[in-house]
Amino acid sequence: MRALCWVAADELAVREVPDPEVRNDRDVIVRVRRSATCGGDLPLLAGRDPLLSTGDVLGAEFLGEVVEAGPAIRGHRIGDRVVVGAGVACGGCWYCRQGRHSCCDNAGVDVASADPGWDRPDAGCFGRPRAAGGFAGGHAEYVRVPYADVGAFRVPDAVDDDRALFAADAAPTAWLAAELGEVRPGDVVAVWGSGAVGQLTAHAAVLRGAARVLVVDRHEERLRMAERHAGAEPLDYRRTDVTAELRERSGGRGPDVCVVAVGPPPPRSVVDRLAGGDRPDPVREAVHACRKDGVVVVLGGNDGCGDAFVLGTITDKRLTVRGARRPDLRDVPMLLHRMARDELRTEHLATHRLPLADAPSGYALFAERADGCVRAVFTP
């Protein structure tokens, strides 16, 4: 079959790879109908993951049809249209029983033994390095889905592929952000980043009753999308003092909840860091902007350590800081039902649709945010 493979830093290729097979009785094989780019892929494309190998198949978000099922599968039949959660979870460990699938103990491997210098305790995830406990990704014609009764979800007939695709990761991540932020009716919420996750986080805050939601970014077309589809107020950080403006729009206190839905800024030299730059670190800015006794939520993609971390501000303001790399699986059915009821629309995020053969070009558009690209969607 054909699949999109990582070759080297900033180099992707569609190659012929072996067809997946059922290996365990809880597996299914899915024929992919749609797959989407994801912000979590960008560090992989740049070669910044030490466990990445040439030939690893990418793609964390995908949707398709079940074409083969292991003997222990109870929740799916051949022909079912399913969206597959980006994270892989066993469903039986202590964390899974608490609904915390992203912390699953059993779906990944012991990463420390694969690379003793790698201290991130990842659970399983599609489209991540094999050595890091990942599974071959969804930018392919077929995918093996382990623990499919836990992580694959039948798509309601009323929900089309382009909408349901975002229930794999972007929409659950956004809902988790609003949940971790404990967004309540009447809250003022600020979101840094107006990509797919940022826009859907704004929408989730609105659905949970937020009185005011503001989105901070510099990409005008994305800010307009957030305003049009999520009812958010756009803030272009190139044209305004973000912290002052957020305080002005929240009764002088600052937002009740601040969500960082954008990756960290690119590495800079020591001199550059001391001299400052034209863009503050979004995490630091969120901490300073948030009201006293508020909540700051930091989503995925922030690897490593933050120097000059604002710990004093966190303690002085009595802030709660929460983080999540990827969402749990428990919210996917609820989000699919909201999609079926037209309460949650996501198809506008698929700004570019390409055949799988053109996936390297699609990722170039996505990485560079060229031609207004929010997400590129591939069809095998």
Secondary structure, DSSP 8 states (H G I E B T S, - for coil): -EEEEEEETTEEEEEE-------STT-EEEEEEEEE--GGGHHHHTT--TT--TT-B--SEEEEEEEEE-TT--S--TT-EEEE-SEE--S-SHHHHTT-GGG-SSSS--HHHH-TT------EEBTS-GGGT-B--SSBSEEEETTHHHHEEE--TTS-HHHHGGGTTHHHHHHHHHHHTT--TT-EEEEE--SHHHHHHHHHHHHTT-SEEEEEES-HHHHHHHHHHH--EEEETTTS-HHHHHHHTTTTS--SEEEE-S-------HHHHHH--SS--HHHHHHHHS-TT-EEEEES---S--TT--HHHHHHHT-EEEEESS--STTHHHHHHHHHTTS---GGGEEEEEEGGGHHHHHHHHHHTGGG-SEEEEE-
